[in-house]
Amino acid sequence: MGMTRAMRVLVVGGGGREHALCWKLVRDRPGVELYAAPGNGGIGLLATLVPIKANDVPGICAWAARARPDLVVVGPDDPLALGLVDALADAGIRAFGPRAAAARIESSKAWAAELLEAYEIPSPSAAVFADPAQADRYVDQGAGQVVVKADGLALGKGVFVCGSRAEAHVAIDRICRRREFGPAGERLVIQDRLRGRELSVFALCDGLTYQVLGAARDYKRAFDDDRGPNTGGMGAYTPVADATPALMARIEREIIGPTLDALQAEGCPFTGFLYAGLMLTAAGPQVLEFNGRLGDPEAQAILPTLELNLVDAMLAALDGRLVRVAEPVARSAAVAVVVASDGYPGTYASGHVIEGLERIVDGWDAGAAGGIPARPPVTAPDRRPHERLVFHAGTTRQDGTWRTAGGRVLSAVGLGPTVPQARERAYALAATVTFPGARYRADIAMIQGRGEVAS
């Protein structure tokens, strides 16, 4: 009798979110045979790297046809919008993530706005334009307190929160006339600007049933006090004090459940990670945007606190047998601080040597535990409660040396029983992992700071 082969999983993507996913999968399923396409330097400590870009749908499908993974987990938005899950499913490969039709909830902000309006899901009033002149006229009819968004995917950067007509006209010009975001700017959406605090809520879905994984608050502006340009995210924390059980129940009742019902009614049931970006207004929670995947860097905070077995939950969702867990699935606090290259989200240099990563073992800070043990094998990850973790995003390893290879280089994550304790650990770790031009916001999870208030 032959031996049973280990479960084989491919994670698609190469950022901090995907490193956190790989870390969680290895902890949930010891002995997993893990691959990542394309992965990054840190992911290479946990998985075999496959040199195929995340948006190379034919390349990933060809690899999957040869390797026959038991599960493919798609991390980023682009391959979802390009139909990677559809293509893999057609080839008989189980892939976790929404099909392209359902992924439109993120890949087309215009389609999402129209869906929310049609099904009366709480969201700001919105108007969609393909003609920038018409958009300009629309702005001139109001006070200019609007949010202007590129319709398509723009790496989290195609959103402009405007405080005047002049700012709104500049946003329209950048999106539609100058096409700074390429095809994503063929259309744009103009929404009323809401006031309140932002909240990100994550749910794992099987089309009809869902399991809320948790809520986080992220920081999108480049600099302290929410100044500077929008980025892909400079940090996040969980749990969030104002995400009370009563509020979360309302969000499920008024937003998560009705949105899944709406997608089902439209003939595109949603299976995958649903990310609801909400504004907590005086009138209640409203949807700013939906994403069809985990957030980055929210995943780096949410996943290490999650007691739910993610592998089992994803497999159950793919089989349409997801069972909701009534009790909370997160037991601790986490703060993720993104360490970025100077110049991000604009022009930045790569190739700088990173110091301080030599003591990081499979993502966790062995030095903080009192001594550096021999690196444990991937098949038997260390299961002690971790206090500090590093998740790589833009890194590479060359000749035994860690080097920067992106704008967001890594996330320093602190864990603890409370947010302040987790925050202290995250910043202590961020200070020890250095490279020329390294910078990070100093106000992540600083509850009394302006960074807590999103507008």
N, C-alpha and C positions, 0 to 999 in steps of 0.2 A: 504494500500500500504506500503510495507516494505521500510526501509531506504537503500539507496545505500551504499555499503561497500566502505571504503577508499581504495585507490590504495595500493596494497601490493607489496613491492619490497624486494628482497634478494640481498645483495651485498656479493660476494664470495671473501674472503681474510681477512687479519688481519694486514696490515701494514699502513704506513703513507698515501700511495696512496688511500687505501680504506677508511681511515678516511676522507680524502679530498673529495672523491666521496660521502660519506654519507652526509657530510656537505652541499655539493652542491645540492644533491637530495632533502634534507629537505627544503632548501631555494627555490628551483624551484617548489616544489610541497608540499605546506603546507598541513598538515593533512595526509601525506603519512604514511602508516604502514610499518615501516622499520625494516628489519632483517639483520644480518650479520653472516657469517659462515667462520671462528670462531670469527672474530672481535678481538678487544683488549679493554683494559680498557677505553680508550677515546671514542672509538666507542660505548661503552655501555652507554654513556650519550645520544646518539642519536638513538640507535637502540636496539632491543632485540637480544641478542647474542645467536647464535645457536651453541652448542658445537660439531661441525663437522669440520674436517680439510678441507682446501681448495682443496686438491687433492684427497679427498675421493669421487670419482664420484658416486658410488652406494649410499653412505650415503646422499649426497646432493639430488640426484634424488628421493630417498625414502622420504626425508623431503618435497620436492617440490610436490610430488604426494599427500601428506596429506594436505599441507598448500595451495596449488594452488596459488602461487604468480602470479601477473600480469606481472611481469618482473623480470628477474635475470640478474644482471650485474656482469660479471666475471672480477676480477681485475688482478690476477697474471698470469704468463705464464704457469706454470705446469698444472693446470686444463684445459687450452685451448689445450695444446699438448696432454693431455690424452683423449680429446674428450668430455669434459663436455657439451659444447654447442650442439654437435651432440646428446648426450644422452637425454638432456632436450628437444630438438626439437622433437625427436622421441616420447617423452611422452606428446607432446602437450603443452610444457611450453616455453614461449617466453624468449629467452636468448640473451643478447647482447654480442657479441664477435665472433671471427672467428671460424669456424669449424676446426677440427684437420688438414684437408688437407691444408687449407689456413694458419693455424698457423705454418706450416712448414717454413714460411718465417722467423720465429724466432727460432723455435725448431731445425732446421737443417741449420747451416750456410753453409754447403756444397751445399745443395739444393738451398738455396737462391743465393749463388754465381753463380751457374750454370744458374739459372733463369735470373739473371741480365745480364750475358754474352750473353745468347741466345737472349734476347730481346734488347740488345745494350743500356741498361740503365747505365748511367755514374757510374763507380765503379772501384776500383783498380784491376789489374790483379790478379788472384787467382789460386792456385793449391790445390787439395784435396788429402789427403793421409790416408791410413789405416795402412801402414807399416812405423814405425818410421825410419827404416834404409833408406828407399827411401826419406823420408822427410829430413833426415840429408844430403843426397847427393844433394838434391835440394838446400838446404841452402848453401852448400859449393861451388855451382856454382856462387853465387852472393856475394855481399858485406855484407850481413847480416842485411840490413836495411829493416826489414820485421815486419809484425804483425802475430803472431801465435795464432790461436783460436781453442779451443775445439769445435767440431761440434755441440754438444747438449747444453742443458740448464745447466748453471753452476752458477746461482745466480749472474750473472754479473762479475764473478771473473775469468773465463777461457780465458782471453784475455791477451796476453803479447806483449807489444810494445818493439821491440828489436833494439838495436843500433849496434849489432855486431853478427858475426856468433856464437860466444861462448854463447851469451845470447839466441839466437834462439835455439841452441842445448839443453840448459837447459830447455827452454819452451817445446820443443818436448818431452824431457825425462819426465817432470812433467805430461804432458797431456797423452802421449801414453804408456810410460813404467811404471811409478809409479802410473798412474791412480788416480791422486789426485782429479779428478772431476768425478770419477766413469764412468758410461756408456757414459757420455757426451764426453769422450775421446776415444771412439772407432775409430773415425776418427778425423782428424784435417784439418784446412784450413790455408794456408800460403798466405798472401797477401802482395803486395808491400806497403811499408810504405809511407803514404802521408804527406805532410806538409801543414799547414794552421790552421784555427780555426774551432773548432767543433761547430755544430749547431744541435739542436733537433727540428724537426718539427712534429706537431701532427695533424692528420686529422680524422674526424669521417666519416665512409664510409658505403654505403649500397650495395656495390658490383660494381657499376658503377659510381655513383655520390658520391662526397665527399665534406665535409666542413672543411676547415683548421681552427683549433682551436687556433693556435698560435705557436710561436717559443720560445725556451728557450735555455740557455746554462747551462750545468751541470758540476760538478767537481767530478771526479771519484777517484782520488788519496787520500790516507788517510790524508796526511799532507799538510801544506802550500807550495806554490810554486810548486805544482804538484809533490811532493815527496812521497815516500812510496808505499805500494802495492795498487792495484786496489781494490775498494770497490763497493758496490751496489750504491754508490752516496753519497757525503757529502754536497751537496747543489746545488742550481740552482737559476737562475733569469730570468725574462722576463719584458719588451721586450728587444731584443738584437739589438744594434745599427746597426750592419752590415746586419741585416735581413730587408733590404730595400724593399719597394713595388716591385721594379724591380727584385730584387733577389728572392723574394718569388714567383713572377709570373713565373720566370724561373724554380724554383724548382717544381712548380705545372706542368709546361709544359713538363719538361724533366724527372721528377722523379715520382711524386705522380700519375699523370694521367697514364703514361705508365706502371707503376707497377700494378695498378688496372686492366688495360687492359690485361697485361700479365697473371695475376692470373685468370682472366675471361677466357682467351684463353686456359689456362691449365686445365680448368674444375673445378677450385676451387675459385669461386668468394669470395672476402673478404668483410665481414660485421663486423664492429667493429672499435676499435681505432687502427689506423696505426701510428706507431712511426718511423720516418725516422731519423736515426743517420747519419749526413752528415759531410763531411770535405769540407770547403770552400777553394779550392786550387786556384792557379793562373790560372788554366785552367777552373775553374768553380766548382760548387758543385758536389761532388761525394758521393755515398752511402758507408758508413762504415758498417752499419748493419740496419736491419729492426727489429722492435718488433711488436707483435700483440696486444699490450695493451698500456695504458698510462705509462709513465716513472715514476720512483720514485727516487728522489724527485721532478722531474719536474712537476708532477701533483699538488703537494702542492703549486707551484707557479702559474701554469696556471689556475687551476680551480677557485680560488678566484677572478681572474681578468675577468672571462668569463661572458659576459652579455647574451650569448645565453642560452636559456632554454634547459638544457641538457636532461631532461626527454622527452620533446617533440621531440627533435632531434633524440634520440635513438629509440623512438617508430616509428617515420617517417622512419628511416633507415630500421627497421625491416619489415616495410610494403613496402619498395622499393619506397618510395615517398619523399625522402630527397630533400629539396630545398636549393640550395646554397645561402648564404647571401653574397652580394657583399661587403657591408661595413665591417670594422673591427668589430670583436666581443669582443675584449678586450679593456678596457678603462683606465687601470691603470697599475702601475708597481708593481712587487712583487719580494721579495727575500726570499728564504727558506734556512735556516741554519740547518743542521742536527747535533743534539747533540747526541754523541755516547758514548758507554761504553769504558773505557780505555782497549786497547788490540784489539779492533775491527779493521780489519776484521779477526784477529786471535782469540786466546783464551781470554775470558773475563768473569768476574763474573756478576751474576745476583742477584736480590733480594735487591738491595740497595734502601733505602728510598729516594723518590724524593720530594724535597721541592719547593714551589713556584707555584704549580698547583692549589692550593685551590681557587685562584681568577679567574681561567679560566672557563668561562661559555659557554658550548656547542661549545668549540673550540676557542672562542674569548676572548681576554684579557680585562675583565671587569674593572680591576684596571686601565688600561691605559685610560679608558673613564671617570675616575673620580668617583670612588665609585663602590661598588659591589652590584648590584641590586639582587633581588630574581631571582633565575634561571627561565628563561622563559620556558614554556612547549615546547616540541618538535614540537607540532602542530602549534606553532606560534613563529618561531625563530625571534630573534632580527634582524631587517633589516637596522639598521643604517650602514653607511659606516664604516667598521672595519679597524683599523690601524694595529692590531697585532693579530695573530692567532697561536694556537698550535695544531698541528696534531700529534697524538700519533702513535707510531710504536711498540716498544717493551716495553709496560707497562702493569701492572696488578694492580688491586685494592684489597687489603686484609685488612679486619677489619678497613675500613675507611682510609687506608694509601695507597698512590701511591708508587709502587715499580718498579724497572727496571726488564725487562723480555726479553732482546734482545740486540743485538749489536748496531743497530741504534734505539735509544730510542724514540726520537721525533724530529719533525721539528718545529723550531721557524720561523714564517713567518711574514715579515713586508710588509705592503702595503702603497702606496703613489702615488702621481702624477709623481714622477721621481724615477729612480733606486737608486740614492744616498739617497733620503729620505726613501725609502723602506728599504734600507740596514741598515740605522741607527736604524730604528725601530726593524728590525729583530735581530740585535746584542744586543740591549737593552733588548729585551725579552729573548734571549738566556742566558744572564748573570743572569737573575732572577730565572730561573728554574734550580735547581742544585741537584746533587747527587754525592756521592763519586766516583771519577774517571771520572767524566763528562769531555768531551773534544769536541772541534769543530774547524774547520778550521777558521782562522781569515781573509781569503782573498776572501771569496765568493763575487762575483760581484764587486770586486775591479778592476775597468776597467784598471787602469794603471799597475796592478800587473802581474807577470808571470802566475798567475792562470788563466788569461783571454786567454792565448795562449795554445791551445792543439796541441799535435803532435802525 
